[in-house]
Amino acid sequence: MTRNDLRIFCTALGFTAVVTSGAGAQDQAKKAQALAALIEEFCCVCVPDGFTAPQEKEDALDKDAVDRIIDQYKTELVVQESARLPSDRALLVRMYDRLLTRKTRAEQRAFYETAPSALIADQILCLVENEIAQSEAAA
């Protein structure tokens, strides 16, 4: 079982438990996510050999998988007021890179929506020329 399989399974369990408990509709999603995170953490602690090794899954991580890891971390941070980051450096770098990308997109949203194509093309040219200059300086 992979961590993504476990995450899906735990989310389903958390959702089922919260819905059957009769919690208020407004709080159901948060409670389900929090319960899912606790179930997943329990499984990882109690049966660590039952999941794909971090090195094996690291290569298969795409941006959606990294987004899910970030979202789980955020949920734990909000619900439990503390959360543990993964210890794997490569995964930490991928999370950091993805968060920077998301931050930049959020900050540039108005530009993306309103800038004329010519301005976007000019910005692309500037960025590419900057990369070329950096490559030449490093060589």
Disulfide bonds with the S-S distance in Angstrom:
none
